[in-house]
Amino acid sequence: MFDNKDYTRLTLEELISEERKIRKVQVFFIVILILLICAIVYGIISNGIRSTNIFILIMFLLLVYKNAQSLKTIRAEIQNRTPM
């Protein structure tokens, strides 16, 4: 999912299956990201800013971004293959 797959070699059914998997993971990441943001805000209020909190948030944001890019690539490939 986070590796650079060649989606042009997959069949349409495989692309749709990949899209479903990535959407499920994306929803999971967004829920975890919201929880992390809440925990970081609480940590900042009670203990002040810590670099560890910011680092974890940035790493998770990068994962969400990479996942969104993969989903965008798959959707473009599906659109290219679907007759209009």
Residue frames relative to the residue before (quaternion, step in Angstrom):
aa qw qx qy qz dx dy dz
M 1.0000 0.0000 0.0000 0.0000 0.00 0.00 0.00
F 0.7703 0.3099 -0.1848 0.5258 3.58 0.98 -0.77
D 0.5558 0.5628 -0.4197 0.4453 3.55 1.24 0.12
N 0.5451 -0.6137 0.4565 0.3433 3.56 -1.25 0.30
K 0.0771 -0.8107 0.5804 0.0032 3.55 -0.05 1.29
D 0.3920 -0.6679 0.5736 0.2671 3.50 -1.25 0.52
Y 0.2026 -0.8336 0.5058 0.0910 3.54 -0.02 1.30
T 0.5488 0.6186 -0.4054 0.3897 3.60 1.19 -0.27
R 0.6657 0.5079 -0.3007 0.4566 3.59 1.18 -0.44
L 0.6008 0.5718 -0.3612 0.4263 3.59 1.22 -0.25
T 0.4984 -0.6216 0.5049 0.3319 3.55 -1.20 0.53
L 0.6803 -0.4869 0.3479 0.4232 3.56 -1.27 0.26
E 0.6415 0.5198 -0.3241 0.4617 3.59 1.00 -0.78
E 0.6516 0.5044 -0.3113 0.4733 3.59 1.00 -0.80
L 0.6311 0.5292 -0.3288 0.4621 3.58 1.06 -0.74
I 0.6556 0.4994 -0.3115 0.4730 3.57 0.95 -0.85
S 0.6354 0.5214 -0.3196 0.4713 3.57 1.04 -0.78
E 0.6438 0.5103 -0.3117 0.4774 3.61 0.97 -0.85
E 0.6379 0.5318 -0.3274 0.4506 3.57 0.97 -0.86
R 0.6525 0.5115 -0.3153 0.4617 3.59 0.94 -0.85
K 0.6480 0.5202 -0.3185 0.4562 3.58 0.96 -0.88
I 0.6879 0.4853 -0.2863 0.4575 3.55 0.86 -0.98
R 0.6276 0.5288 -0.3466 0.4542 3.61 1.01 -0.69
K 0.6396 0.5199 -0.3242 0.4642 3.59 1.00 -0.82
V 0.6661 0.4894 -0.2988 0.4770 3.57 0.93 -0.89
Q 0.6370 0.5368 -0.3310 0.4433 3.57 1.00 -0.79
V 0.6380 0.5084 -0.3283 0.4761 3.60 0.97 -0.80
F 0.6364 0.5257 -0.3205 0.4647 3.58 0.98 -0.86
F 0.6666 0.5035 -0.3014 0.4596 3.60 0.89 -0.93
I 0.6600 0.5091 -0.3185 0.4514 3.59 0.93 -0.82
V 0.6307 0.5159 -0.3330 0.4744 3.59 1.02 -0.77
I 0.6623 0.4906 -0.3002 0.4802 3.59 0.92 -0.91
L 0.6317 0.5375 -0.3297 0.4510 3.59 1.01 -0.79
I 0.6425 0.5091 -0.3235 0.4726 3.60 0.96 -0.80
L 0.6519 0.5032 -0.3117 0.4740 3.58 0.97 -0.84
L 0.6411 0.5201 -0.3215 0.4637 3.59 1.01 -0.79
I 0.6454 0.5152 -0.3245 0.4611 3.56 0.94 -0.85
C 0.6415 0.5119 -0.3226 0.4715 3.59 0.98 -0.82
A 0.6662 0.4960 -0.3029 0.4674 3.59 0.93 -0.87
I 0.6543 0.5066 -0.3155 0.4645 3.59 0.98 -0.78
V 0.6372 0.5111 -0.3322 0.4716 3.59 0.96 -0.80
Y 0.6449 0.5029 -0.3175 0.4800 3.59 0.96 -0.82
G 0.6627 0.5095 -0.3022 0.4582 3.59 0.96 -0.86
I 0.6444 0.5095 -0.3192 0.4725 3.57 1.02 -0.77
I 0.6559 0.5075 -0.3167 0.4603 3.57 0.95 -0.83
S 0.7670 0.3887 -0.2132 0.4639 3.59 0.84 -0.91
N 0.8321 0.2112 -0.0839 0.5060 3.63 0.93 -0.80
G 0.5464 -0.5913 0.4230 0.4159 3.59 1.16 -0.24
I 0.6627 -0.5118 0.3710 0.4015 3.56 -1.31 0.17
R 0.0738 -0.7696 0.6339 0.0196 3.55 -0.97 0.95
S 0.5293 -0.6545 0.4371 0.3169 3.57 -0.97 0.81
T 0.5878 0.5820 -0.3709 0.4222 3.59 1.09 -0.59
N 0.6413 0.5274 -0.3249 0.4528 3.58 0.95 -0.83
I 0.6784 0.4865 -0.2851 0.4710 3.55 0.88 -0.95
F 0.6399 0.5338 -0.3240 0.4479 3.60 0.96 -0.84
I 0.6639 0.4952 -0.3081 0.4681 3.60 0.88 -0.90
L 0.6462 0.5195 -0.3173 0.4604 3.58 0.96 -0.82
I 0.6631 0.5013 -0.3049 0.4648 3.60 0.91 -0.88
M 0.6493 0.5104 -0.3234 0.4618 3.60 0.94 -0.82
F 0.6693 0.4849 -0.3056 0.4728 3.58 0.94 -0.80
L 0.6153 0.5327 -0.3451 0.4675 3.59 1.05 -0.68
L 0.6375 0.5184 -0.3263 0.4672 3.58 1.03 -0.74
L 0.6378 0.5180 -0.3282 0.4659 3.60 1.01 -0.73
V 0.6478 0.5041 -0.3160 0.4759 3.58 0.97 -0.82
Y 0.6461 0.5212 -0.3164 0.4590 3.59 0.98 -0.82
K 0.6610 0.5019 -0.3057 0.4665 3.59 0.90 -0.92
N 0.6397 0.5232 -0.3119 0.4688 3.56 1.01 -0.82
A 0.6559 0.5090 -0.3048 0.4667 3.59 0.97 -0.84
Q 0.6419 0.5171 -0.3246 0.4638 3.59 1.03 -0.74
S 0.6354 0.5141 -0.3261 0.4750 3.59 1.01 -0.77
L 0.6504 0.5133 -0.3096 0.4666 3.56 0.96 -0.85
K 0.6385 0.5254 -0.3172 0.4645 3.58 1.01 -0.79
T 0.6504 0.5143 -0.3071 0.4671 3.58 0.99 -0.84
I 0.6603 0.5002 -0.3071 0.4685 3.57 0.93 -0.87
R 0.6615 0.5037 -0.3149 0.4577 3.59 0.89 -0.85
A 0.6322 0.5185 -0.3328 0.4697 3.59 1.03 -0.72
E 0.6585 0.5006 -0.3063 0.4711 3.58 0.97 -0.82
I 0.6358 0.5114 -0.3288 0.4756 3.60 1.00 -0.76
Q 0.6567 0.5101 -0.3111 0.4601 3.57 0.97 -0.84
N 0.6344 0.5274 -0.3311 0.4579 3.61 1.05 -0.71
R 0.7272 0.4439 -0.2387 0.4661 3.58 1.02 -0.75
T 0.6333 0.5373 -0.3369 0.4435 3.57 1.15 -0.48
P 0.3912 -0.7170 0.5185 0.2532 3.59 -0.78 0.98
M 0.3904 -0.7382 0.5071 0.2133 3.55 -1.03 0.80
